Amino acid sequence: MYLTYAQAAKAFAACGAAPADPLSMPIEQARQQQDRYFAEFNRELPVLAEVKNVLISGPHGDLPLRLHYPAKTSAALPVIVFVRGAGWWAGSLDSHARTMHSLALLTGCVVCGVDYRRAPEHHFPVQRDELLTAIHWLQTEGAGHGLQLAPPVLFGESAGATLCLSAAMALRDQGRPAPAGLVLFYTNAGGSKPTARAYSRWVWTQYLGHEGASIDGSAVPLLGDLSGLPPMWLGAGEDDPLMADTLTLERLVRAAGQTPQLVTYPGLPHGFVMWTGLLAPALQALEQASDAARKFFGSRLVA
């Protein structure tokens, strides 16, 4: 049975599941509480044909990946690289399991989760470079895992959407093949702002390794060159305090000559895609994003 967002949030609060505040507690305690919160979203996951854990060599040590297969098939499948949000400081391959399971089933693609290293122990560009490493591995070693070696779609939410943008910009600048497309929910791509919430400013400080604003367009995509990027689908809730970042991204990409598709969702806050097990509008948004990803792949999809 699907609920309204207010009903779902109230039910979560009643069972003691609440997001952590890393500004008021030690980081490891905050991560433990956040993990308990995430676990509530991942009960009774949609069933997949196979889930495979892979450990690859990365620029900063071993990098865990998780491959989600929607069905048994002998055909090589296109890949969607899923990059979680959680402010760069929290989350894991388990935290967004429902989103990855559902995305694989909705698209018919293999979904690869990337367990990038977290802030504040690791700062940019560590996370972006690990994402680039995962993309390279998929395009060179993926055949042995039933994957197409062609460029993947990058699918990110919040901080993960920002990483997808940074990775796409780096691939362009390095002359490497561009992703097939970018599917980005409620990106947090504008950097620290004096008027932002204390939590938002804290998140950017942990990620960048310094307080205040940044002029590094590779770390803060809205400050960088947004021309020549792959096709882009953007989704955001109208009640998102970071809505301005998505609107600015759409405007800047359009000014750079691209035609991104922007879809906004009434009554939904930041992070709503995690609620697909409870909220019909969240599931509908993920379905629309999945349709966009399938279009980016075009004829590469298995019928």
Short mmCIF file of the C-alpha atoms (twelve columns), coordinates in Angstrom:
data_MODEL
# 
_entry.id   MODEL 
# 
loop_
_atom_site.group_PDB 
_atom_site.id 
_atom_site.type_symbol 
_atom_site.label_atom_id 
_atom_site.label_alt_id 
_atom_site.label_comp_id 
_atom_site.label_asym_id 
_atom_site.label_seq_id 
_atom_site.Cartn_x 
_atom_site.Cartn_y 
_atom_site.Cartn_z 
_atom_site.pdbx_PDB_model_num 
ATOM 1   C CA . MET A 1   0.000  0.000   0.000   1 
ATOM 2   C CA . TYR A 2   1.407  3.374   -0.963  1 
ATOM 3   C CA . LEU A 3   1.368  6.362   1.392   1 
ATOM 4   C CA . THR A 4   1.732  10.109  1.092   1 
ATOM 5   C CA . TYR A 5   5.173  11.488  1.940   1 
ATOM 6   C CA . ALA A 6   3.870  12.943  5.219   1 
ATOM 7   C CA . GLN A 7   2.379  9.557   6.204   1 
ATOM 8   C CA . ALA A 8   5.564  7.675   5.296   1 
ATOM 9   C CA . ALA A 9   7.796  10.098  7.200   1 
ATOM 10  C CA . LYS A 10  5.523  9.831   10.250  1 
ATOM 11  C CA . ALA A 11  5.655  6.022   10.115  1 
ATOM 12  C CA . PHE A 12  9.444  6.119   9.948   1 
ATOM 13  C CA . ALA A 13  9.618  8.452   12.936  1 
ATOM 14  C CA . ALA A 14  7.266  6.216   14.922  1 
ATOM 15  C CA . CYS A 15  9.561  3.203   14.512  1 
ATOM 16  C CA . GLY A 16  12.619 5.207   15.521  1 
ATOM 17  C CA . ALA A 17  14.155 5.477   12.051  1 
ATOM 18  C CA . ALA A 18  15.584 8.947   11.617  1 
ATOM 19  C CA . PRO A 19  18.430 10.402  9.596   1 
ATOM 20  C CA . ALA A 20  21.595 11.164  11.535  1 
ATOM 21  C CA . ASP A 21  22.995 14.619  12.229  1 
ATOM 22  C CA . PRO A 22  26.790 14.431  11.818  1 
ATOM 23  C CA . LEU A 23  27.109 17.969  13.175  1 
ATOM 24  C CA . SER A 24  25.908 16.858  16.619  1 
ATOM 25  C CA . MET A 25  27.602 13.464  17.031  1 
ATOM 26  C CA . PRO A 26  30.861 11.690  16.132  1 
ATOM 27  C CA . ILE A 27  31.048 10.682  12.478  1 
ATOM 28  C CA . GLU A 28  31.078 6.920   13.124  1 
ATOM 29  C CA . GLN A 29  28.060 7.183   15.431  1 
ATOM 30  C CA . ALA A 30  26.288 9.228   12.756  1 
ATOM 31  C CA . ARG A 31  27.104 6.608   10.123  1 
ATOM 32  C CA . GLN A 32  25.718 3.831   12.311  1 
ATOM 33  C CA . GLN A 33  22.468 5.721   12.832  1 
ATOM 34  C CA . GLN A 34  22.291 6.555   9.129   1 
ATOM 35  C CA . ASP A 35  22.772 2.875   8.276   1 
ATOM 36  C CA . ARG A 36  19.816 1.968   10.507  1 
ATOM 37  C CA . TYR A 37  17.755 4.633   8.765   1 
ATOM 38  C CA . PHE A 38  18.742 3.362   5.314   1 
ATOM 39  C CA . ALA A 39  17.928 -0.222  6.323   1 
ATOM 40  C CA . GLU A 40  14.255 0.687   6.717   1 
ATOM 41  C CA . PHE A 41  14.077 1.515   3.002   1 
ATOM 42  C CA . ASN A 42  15.517 -1.840  1.987   1 
ATOM 43  C CA . ARG A 43  13.128 -4.355  3.494   1 
ATOM 44  C CA . GLU A 44  11.703 -6.993  1.115   1 
ATOM 45  C CA . LEU A 45  13.793 -6.001  -1.872  1 
ATOM 46  C CA . PRO A 46  12.600 -6.702  -5.430  1 
ATOM 47  C CA . VAL A 47  14.005 -10.053 -6.561  1 
ATOM 48  C CA . LEU A 48  16.797 -10.121 -9.139  1 
ATOM 49  C CA . ALA A 49  18.328 -12.962 -11.119 1 
ATOM 50  C CA . GLU A 50  21.739 -12.369 -9.561  1 
ATOM 51  C CA . VAL A 51  23.674 -9.920  -7.411  1 
ATOM 52  C CA . LYS A 52  27.459 -10.168 -7.715  1 
ATOM 53  C CA . ASN A 53  30.127 -8.447  -5.633  1 
ATOM 54  C CA . VAL A 54  33.369 -7.576  -7.408  1 
ATOM 55  C CA . LEU A 55  36.553 -6.088  -5.975  1 
ATOM 56  C CA . ILE A 56  38.745 -4.152  -8.400  1 
ATOM 57  C CA . SER A 57  42.030 -2.289  -8.033  1 
ATOM 58  C CA . GLY A 58  41.537 1.443   -7.671  1 
ATOM 59  C CA . PRO A 59  43.786 4.486   -7.370  1 
ATOM 60  C CA . HIS A 60  43.430 4.468   -3.575  1 
ATOM 61  C CA . GLY A 61  43.204 0.726   -2.890  1 
ATOM 62  C CA . ASP A 62  40.601 -1.939  -3.540  1 
ATOM 63  C CA . LEU A 63  37.276 -0.613  -4.820  1 
ATOM 64  C CA . PRO A 64  34.097 -2.658  -4.186  1 
ATOM 65  C CA . LEU A 65  31.488 -2.829  -6.951  1 
ATOM 66  C CA . ARG A 66  28.131 -4.614  -6.933  1 
ATOM 67  C CA . LEU A 67  26.516 -5.859  -10.144 1 
ATOM 68  C CA . HIS A 68  22.724 -6.279  -10.234 1 
ATOM 69  C CA . TYR A 69  21.396 -8.554  -12.989 1 
ATOM 70  C CA . PRO A 70  17.678 -8.244  -13.819 1 
ATOM 71  C CA . ALA A 71  17.319 -11.606 -15.604 1 
ATOM 72  C CA . LYS A 72  19.213 -14.661 -16.802 1 
ATOM 73  C CA . THR A 73  20.378 -14.138 -20.369 1 
ATOM 74  C CA . SER A 74  23.274 -15.124 -22.620 1 
ATOM 75  C CA . ALA A 75  23.299 -11.662 -24.199 1 
ATOM 76  C CA . ALA A 76  25.718 -8.996  -22.980 1 
ATOM 77  C CA . LEU A 77  23.736 -6.280  -21.232 1 
ATOM 78  C CA . PRO A 78  24.307 -2.514  -21.143 1 
ATOM 79  C CA . VAL A 79  25.369 -1.073  -17.809 1 
ATOM 80  C CA . ILE A 80  23.995 1.694   -15.625 1 
ATOM 81  C CA . VAL A 81  26.507 2.952   -13.073 1 
ATOM 82  C CA . PHE A 82  24.643 3.952   -9.909  1 
ATOM 83  C CA . VAL A 83  26.324 6.550   -7.688  1 
ATOM 84  C CA . ARG A 84  24.716 7.071   -4.289  1 
ATOM 85  C CA . GLY A 85  24.199 10.350  -2.506  1 
ATOM 86  C CA . ALA A 86  24.286 10.569  1.316   1 
ATOM 87  C CA . GLY A 87  26.457 13.685  1.382   1 
ATOM 88  C CA . TRP A 88  29.698 11.863  0.493   1 
ATOM 89  C CA . TRP A 89  30.068 10.921  4.175   1 
ATOM 90  C CA . ALA A 90  27.538 8.085   4.572   1 
ATOM 91  C CA . GLY A 91  26.035 5.169   2.703   1 
ATOM 92  C CA . SER A 92  27.389 1.964   1.186   1 
ATOM 93  C CA . LEU A 93  26.494 -0.686  -1.370  1 
ATOM 94  C CA . ASP A 94  23.651 -1.692  0.963   1 
ATOM 95  C CA . SER A 95  22.170 1.737   1.664   1 
ATOM 96  C CA . HIS A 96  20.532 2.216   -1.752  1 
ATOM 97  C CA . ALA A 97  19.810 -1.430  -2.521  1 
ATOM 98  C CA . ARG A 98  16.118 -0.900  -3.316  1 
ATOM 99  C CA . THR A 99  16.925 1.797   -5.849  1 
ATOM 100 C CA . MET A 100 19.519 -0.390  -7.590  1 
ATOM 101 C CA . HIS A 101 17.297 -3.492  -7.601  1 
ATOM 102 C CA . SER A 102 14.337 -1.529  -8.958  1 
ATOM 103 C CA . LEU A 103 16.453 0.259   -11.552 1 
ATOM 104 C CA . ALA A 104 17.780 -3.039  -12.922 1 
ATOM 105 C CA . LEU A 105 14.265 -4.475  -13.237 1 
ATOM 106 C CA . LEU A 106 12.788 -1.324  -14.781 1 
ATOM 107 C CA . THR A 107 15.524 -0.946  -17.411 1 
ATOM 108 C CA . GLY A 108 16.569 -4.515  -18.148 1 
ATOM 109 C CA . CYS A 109 20.174 -3.362  -17.665 1 
ATOM 110 C CA . VAL A 110 22.870 -4.424  -15.251 1 
ATOM 111 C CA . VAL A 111 23.210 -1.824  -12.511 1 
ATOM 112 C CA . CYS A 112 26.707 -1.375  -11.085 1 
ATOM 113 C CA . GLY A 113 26.924 0.211   -7.654  1 
ATOM 114 C CA . VAL A 114 30.243 1.892   -6.788  1 
ATOM 115 C CA . ASP A 115 31.318 1.976   -3.136  1 
ATOM 116 C CA . TYR A 116 33.491 5.078   -3.346  1 
ATOM 117 C CA . ARG A 117 35.509 6.213   -0.342  1 
ATOM 118 C CA . ARG A 118 33.769 8.601   2.011   1 
ATOM 119 C CA . ALA A 119 34.504 12.073  3.307   1 
ATOM 120 C CA . PRO A 120 35.973 13.464  5.512   1 
ATOM 121 C CA . GLU A 121 38.636 10.750  5.521   1 
ATOM 122 C CA . HIS A 122 38.943 11.230  1.758   1 
ATOM 123 C CA . HIS A 123 38.444 14.465  -0.185  1 
ATOM 124 C CA . PHE A 124 37.802 15.289  -3.818  1 
ATOM 125 C CA . PRO A 125 39.102 14.090  -6.291  1 
ATOM 126 C CA . VAL A 126 39.302 10.662  -4.604  1 
ATOM 127 C CA . GLN A 127 35.603 9.892   -5.123  1 
ATOM 128 C CA . ARG A 128 35.543 11.094  -8.740  1 
ATOM 129 C CA . ASP A 129 38.696 9.178   -9.595  1 
ATOM 130 C CA . GLU A 130 37.257 5.979   -8.133  1 
ATOM 131 C CA . LEU A 131 34.160 6.449   -10.270 1 
ATOM 132 C CA . LEU A 132 36.366 6.926   -13.342 1 
ATOM 133 C CA . THR A 133 38.228 3.736   -12.416 1 
ATOM 134 C CA . ALA A 134 34.955 1.805   -12.201 1 
ATOM 135 C CA . ILE A 135 33.849 3.118   -15.606 1 
ATOM 136 C CA . HIS A 136 37.179 2.102   -17.153 1 
ATOM 137 C CA . TRP A 137 36.982 -1.389  -15.618 1 
ATOM 138 C CA . LEU A 138 33.439 -1.909  -16.921 1 
ATOM 139 C CA . GLN A 139 34.534 -0.964  -20.452 1 
ATOM 140 C CA . THR A 140 37.639 -3.158  -20.423 1 
ATOM 141 C CA . GLU A 141 36.844 -6.112  -18.147 1 
ATOM 142 C CA . GLY A 142 33.064 -6.204  -18.176 1 
ATOM 143 C CA . ALA A 143 32.700 -8.811  -20.922 1 
ATOM 144 C CA . GLY A 144 33.728 -11.516 -18.476 1 
ATOM 145 C CA . HIS A 145 30.711 -10.568 -16.382 1 
ATOM 146 C CA . GLY A 146 28.129 -10.508 -19.164 1 
ATOM 147 C CA . LEU A 147 28.377 -6.772  -19.761 1 
ATOM 148 C CA . GLN A 148 28.579 -4.689  -22.899 1 
ATOM 149 C CA . LEU A 149 31.883 -2.859  -23.201 1 
ATOM 150 C CA . ALA A 150 30.258 0.284   -24.609 1 
ATOM 151 C CA . PRO A 151 29.918 3.428   -22.460 1 
ATOM 152 C CA . PRO A 152 27.429 3.156   -19.577 1 
ATOM 153 C CA . VAL A 153 24.719 5.501   -18.437 1 
ATOM 154 C CA . LEU A 154 25.667 7.293   -15.214 1 
ATOM 155 C CA . PHE A 155 22.811 7.495   -12.703 1 
ATOM 156 C CA . GLY A 156 23.387 9.607   -9.617  1 
ATOM 157 C CA . GLU A 157 21.404 11.216  -6.851  1 
ATOM 158 C CA . SER A 158 22.384 14.261  -4.801  1 
ATOM 159 C CA . ALA A 159 26.119 14.041  -4.046  1 
ATOM 160 C CA . GLY A 160 26.262 11.086  -6.435  1 
ATOM 161 C CA . ALA A 161 24.767 13.200  -9.210  1 
ATOM 162 C CA . THR A 162 27.530 15.731  -8.616  1 
ATOM 163 C CA . LEU A 163 30.121 12.958  -8.938  1 
ATOM 164 C CA . CYS A 164 28.510 11.842  -12.211 1 
ATOM 165 C CA . LEU A 165 28.831 15.364  -13.579 1 
ATOM 166 C CA . SER A 166 32.455 15.647  -12.457 1 
ATOM 167 C CA . ALA A 167 33.261 12.283  -14.037 1 
ATOM 168 C CA . ALA A 168 31.568 13.191  -17.330 1 
ATOM 169 C CA . MET A 169 33.516 16.459  -17.444 1 
ATOM 170 C CA . ALA A 170 36.793 14.610  -16.774 1 
ATOM 171 C CA . LEU A 171 36.081 12.041  -19.501 1 
ATOM 172 C CA . ARG A 172 35.422 14.882  -21.946 1 
ATOM 173 C CA . ASP A 173 38.601 16.720  -20.966 1 
ATOM 174 C CA . GLN A 174 40.691 13.539  -21.216 1 
ATOM 175 C CA . GLY A 175 39.325 12.711  -24.657 1 
ATOM 176 C CA . ARG A 176 37.841 9.439   -23.417 1 
ATOM 177 C CA . PRO A 177 34.452 8.047   -24.539 1 
ATOM 178 C CA . ALA A 178 31.538 9.929   -23.005 1 
ATOM 179 C CA . PRO A 179 28.835 8.153   -21.000 1 
ATOM 180 C CA . ALA A 180 25.772 7.161   -23.017 1 
ATOM 181 C CA . GLY A 181 23.798 9.612   -20.894 1 
ATOM 182 C CA . LEU A 182 23.398 11.151  -17.454 1 
ATOM 183 C CA . VAL A 183 20.354 10.550  -15.245 1 
ATOM 184 C CA . LEU A 184 20.622 12.910  -12.286 1 
ATOM 185 C CA . PHE A 185 18.262 13.334  -9.354  1 
ATOM 186 C CA . TYR A 186 18.396 16.503  -7.201  1 
ATOM 187 C CA . THR A 187 22.034 17.278  -7.812  1 
ATOM 188 C CA . ASN A 188 24.083 19.082  -5.156  1 
ATOM 189 C CA . ALA A 189 26.453 20.671  -7.670  1 
ATOM 190 C CA . GLY A 190 26.727 24.327  -6.662  1 
ATOM 191 C CA . GLY A 191 29.148 24.167  -3.764  1 
ATOM 192 C CA . SER A 192 28.968 25.783  -0.340  1 
ATOM 193 C CA . LYS A 193 26.873 28.940  -0.051  1 
ATOM 194 C CA . PRO A 194 26.804 31.340  2.936   1 
ATOM 195 C CA . THR A 195 22.997 31.202  2.998   1 
ATOM 196 C CA . ALA A 196 22.806 27.389  2.901   1 
ATOM 197 C CA . ARG A 197 21.851 25.186  5.845   1 
ATOM 198 C CA . ALA A 198 24.663 24.405  8.286   1 
ATOM 199 C CA . TYR A 199 24.505 20.749  7.224   1 
ATOM 200 C CA . SER A 200 24.961 21.629  3.559   1 
ATOM 201 C CA . ARG A 201 27.977 23.813  4.337   1 
ATOM 202 C CA . TRP A 202 29.434 21.035  6.500   1 
ATOM 203 C CA . VAL A 203 28.997 18.459  3.725   1 
ATOM 204 C CA . TRP A 204 30.938 20.569  1.256   1 
ATOM 205 C CA . THR A 205 33.696 21.250  3.803   1 
ATOM 206 C CA . GLN A 206 34.189 17.519  4.366   1 
ATOM 207 C CA . TYR A 207 34.191 16.789  0.640   1 
ATOM 208 C CA . LEU A 208 36.531 19.584  -0.467  1 
ATOM 209 C CA . GLY A 209 38.770 19.510  2.589   1 
ATOM 210 C CA . HIS A 210 38.403 23.214  3.316   1 
ATOM 211 C CA . GLU A 211 35.740 25.628  4.527   1 
ATOM 212 C CA . GLY A 212 33.879 28.091  2.360   1 
ATOM 213 C CA . ALA A 213 33.383 28.333  -1.360  1 
ATOM 214 C CA . SER A 214 35.491 26.727  -4.057  1 
ATOM 215 C CA . ILE A 215 36.542 27.914  -7.496  1 
ATOM 216 C CA . ASP A 216 37.364 24.391  -8.698  1 
ATOM 217 C CA . GLY A 217 34.912 23.636  -11.489 1 
ATOM 218 C CA . SER A 218 35.961 19.984  -11.569 1 
ATOM 219 C CA . ALA A 219 34.775 19.601  -7.959  1 
ATOM 220 C CA . VAL A 220 31.837 22.016  -8.149  1 
ATOM 221 C CA . PRO A 221 30.326 21.391  -11.598 1 
ATOM 222 C CA . LEU A 222 28.157 24.510  -11.689 1 
ATOM 223 C CA . LEU A 223 31.389 26.519  -11.672 1 
ATOM 224 C CA . GLY A 224 32.907 24.535  -14.530 1 
ATOM 225 C CA . ASP A 225 32.557 24.131  -18.290 1 
ATOM 226 C CA . LEU A 226 29.272 22.316  -18.933 1 
ATOM 227 C CA . SER A 227 29.570 22.196  -22.722 1 
ATOM 228 C CA . GLY A 228 29.980 18.990  -24.679 1 
ATOM 229 C CA . LEU A 229 28.376 16.728  -22.090 1 
ATOM 230 C CA . PRO A 230 26.265 13.666  -22.951 1 
ATOM 231 C CA . PRO A 231 22.434 13.703  -23.048 1 
ATOM 232 C CA . MET A 232 21.011 14.556  -19.659 1 
ATOM 233 C CA . TRP A 233 17.782 13.849  -17.738 1 
ATOM 234 C CA . LEU A 234 17.209 15.805  -14.511 1 
ATOM 235 C CA . GLY A 235 14.677 15.121  -11.773 1 
ATOM 236 C CA . ALA A 236 13.993 17.016  -8.539  1 
ATOM 237 C CA . GLY A 237 11.264 17.452  -5.945  1 
ATOM 238 C CA . GLU A 238 9.686  20.876  -5.694  1 
ATOM 239 C CA . ASP A 239 10.161 20.839  -1.898  1 
ATOM 240 C CA . ASP A 240 13.907 20.227  -2.205  1 
ATOM 241 C CA . PRO A 241 16.028 22.908  -0.466  1 
ATOM 242 C CA . LEU A 242 18.648 22.278  -3.188  1 
ATOM 243 C CA . MET A 243 16.156 22.756  -6.026  1 
ATOM 244 C CA . ALA A 244 18.060 25.849  -7.202  1 
ATOM 245 C CA . ASP A 245 21.086 23.706  -8.090  1 
ATOM 246 C CA . THR A 246 19.026 21.548  -10.453 1 
ATOM 247 C CA . LEU A 247 17.405 24.595  -12.056 1 
ATOM 248 C CA . THR A 248 20.779 26.289  -12.476 1 
ATOM 249 C CA . LEU A 249 22.285 23.143  -13.978 1 
ATOM 250 C CA . GLU A 250 19.466 22.900  -16.495 1 
ATOM 251 C CA . ARG A 251 19.875 26.553  -17.457 1 
ATOM 252 C CA . LEU A 252 23.672 26.392  -17.814 1 
ATOM 253 C CA . VAL A 253 23.636 23.179  -19.833 1 
ATOM 254 C CA . ARG A 254 20.990 24.620  -22.126 1 
ATOM 255 C CA . ALA A 255 23.069 27.798  -22.532 1 
ATOM 256 C CA . ALA A 256 26.009 25.580  -23.497 1 
ATOM 257 C CA . GLY A 257 24.005 24.214  -26.420 1 
ATOM 258 C CA . GLN A 258 22.521 21.034  -24.951 1 
ATOM 259 C CA . THR A 259 18.839 20.192  -24.459 1 
ATOM 260 C CA . PRO A 260 18.504 18.514  -21.055 1 
ATOM 261 C CA . GLN A 261 15.144 17.187  -19.955 1 
ATOM 262 C CA . LEU A 262 13.993 18.475  -16.571 1 
ATOM 263 C CA . VAL A 263 11.118 16.924  -14.617 1 
ATOM 264 C CA . THR A 264 9.975  18.344  -11.277 1 
ATOM 265 C CA . TYR A 265 7.794  16.494  -8.774  1 
ATOM 266 C CA . PRO A 266 5.255  18.363  -6.592  1 
ATOM 267 C CA . GLY A 267 5.301  17.715  -2.867  1 
ATOM 268 C CA . LEU A 268 8.516  15.681  -2.866  1 
ATOM 269 C CA . PRO A 269 11.654 16.586  -0.873  1 
ATOM 270 C CA . HIS A 270 15.340 15.932  -1.372  1 
ATOM 271 C CA . GLY A 271 16.227 12.239  -1.446  1 
ATOM 272 C CA . PHE A 272 12.767 10.994  -2.385  1 
ATOM 273 C CA . VAL A 273 13.908 8.211   -4.747  1 
ATOM 274 C CA . MET A 274 14.742 6.053   -1.722  1 
ATOM 275 C CA . TRP A 275 11.014 6.002   -0.879  1 
ATOM 276 C CA . THR A 276 9.914  3.938   -3.915  1 
ATOM 277 C CA . GLY A 277 8.709  1.109   -1.669  1 
ATOM 278 C CA . LEU A 278 6.216  3.425   0.047   1 
ATOM 279 C CA . LEU A 279 5.484  6.408   -2.203  1 
ATOM 280 C CA . ALA A 280 3.779  6.004   -5.578  1 
ATOM 281 C CA . PRO A 281 5.125  9.373   -6.876  1 
ATOM 282 C CA . ALA A 282 8.672  8.282   -6.024  1 
ATOM 283 C CA . LEU A 283 8.216  5.026   -7.936  1 
ATOM 284 C CA . GLN A 284 6.735  6.916   -10.882 1 
ATOM 285 C CA . ALA A 285 9.764  9.209   -10.894 1 
ATOM 286 C CA . LEU A 286 12.124 6.233   -10.951 1 
ATOM 287 C CA . GLU A 287 10.090 4.736   -13.794 1 
ATOM 288 C CA . GLN A 288 10.439 7.965   -15.783 1 
ATOM 289 C CA . ALA A 289 14.176 8.086   -15.088 1 
ATOM 290 C CA . SER A 290 14.462 4.458   -16.189 1 
ATOM 291 C CA . ASP A 291 12.694 5.261   -19.449 1 
ATOM 292 C CA . ALA A 292 15.226 8.043   -20.035 1 
ATOM 293 C CA . ALA A 293 18.129 5.670   -19.407 1 
ATOM 294 C CA . ARG A 294 16.700 3.146   -21.853 1 
ATOM 295 C CA . LYS A 295 16.401 5.843   -24.510 1 
ATOM 296 C CA . PHE A 296 20.037 6.804   -23.973 1 
ATOM 297 C CA . PHE A 297 21.019 3.211   -24.782 1 
ATOM 298 C CA . GLY A 298 18.775 3.044   -27.843 1 
ATOM 299 C CA . SER A 299 19.466 0.009   -30.044 1 
ATOM 300 C CA . ARG A 300 21.919 -1.464  -27.516 1 
ATOM 301 C CA . LEU A 301 19.048 -2.741  -25.380 1 
ATOM 302 C CA . VAL A 302 18.111 -6.390  -25.570 1 
ATOM 303 C CA . ALA A 303 14.548 -6.819  -26.823 1 
# 
